[in-house]
Amino acid sequence: MTRRLPLLPTLLVLIAVPVMIGFGLWQLERREWKEALLAQLAANASASLLVLDRAPAEADGFRLARADCTALTPPAIAGAAPTVDGRDGFRHTARCTLPGGGTVLVSLGVGRDPMQTVAAPATRSFTGRLVPRTGEPAFLLVAERPAAGLVAEAPPGPDSLPNNHLSYAIQWFSFAATLAIVYLVYVRRRRG
């Protein structure tokens, strides 16, 4: 007499293993996408100065850019950031409205004290590196010259973006293989 396979564990494994393999394949696709993005960003790091008259495009990440703001919001603290001398502090930002429409967030510099207030800068023209970010606006311009009382923020580069999609893919494939092996051992012991 042969025993039938257990219904619920079999269904779960038949669903989970292909899903995990799919996630692994998706991570391999993301790895190719990230490598192309990093190559574009590395090329942008040595590109000529971009004068922003409108909101930057995704392909403008890590370019040296200048923003001549038509309006600038008062400075506010927007999280932690490293300084050019390697210390951590609090990033002070202002929202810059560009002449042709759109906005960028400008890092005015980094302060050590979270209670520090920073006066609005006398200038509305900022030069620095454009950094892609989540949220609105989609770019942060890390100003080369800090506002009075602040230290310049360390300029980020493409090497600050992780590219660990291969390790994620290997993890998903390992999860799928482990689940399949555990299921086979379970079925074999149940029959034995």
Salt bridges, closest charged atoms under 4 A:
GLU35 OE2 - ARG31 NE 3.42
ASP68 OD2 - ARG66 NE 3.21
ASP85 OD2 - ARG87 NH2 2.83
GLU153 OE2 - ARG91 NH2 2.57
